[in-house]
Amino acid sequence: MSEPNTPTTLPVKVGSATGLLHAYVKDRLRLTLDEPFAPGTPLKVEVAGMAIQAKSLGSRKQGEHFALEVTLQTFTKYNRRKLTQLLAGE
């Protein structure tokens, strides 16, 4: 996945796990969370007042947290624009 220009991180909640959203590229989100999720796990990602259905692509341990990449299952054009603007710091 290519690195986007995203100077901002956003708080995120996935089930009982909390963390940060670092990047949004095409149909994927890159997160760091305090809990791991197995590949294929269906998830509800809550960020900036949006509830997004996603599937885990797997977690990697990074220090005390877990890097998680998810693929989006339901995401409207409005939510895409909103998330892009928020991550850009607008």
Secondary structure, 3 states (H helix, E strand, C coil): CCCCCCCCCEEEEECCEEEEEEEEECCEEEEEECCCCCCCCEEEEEECCEEEEEEEEEEEEECCEEEEEEEEEECCHHHHHHHHHHHCCC
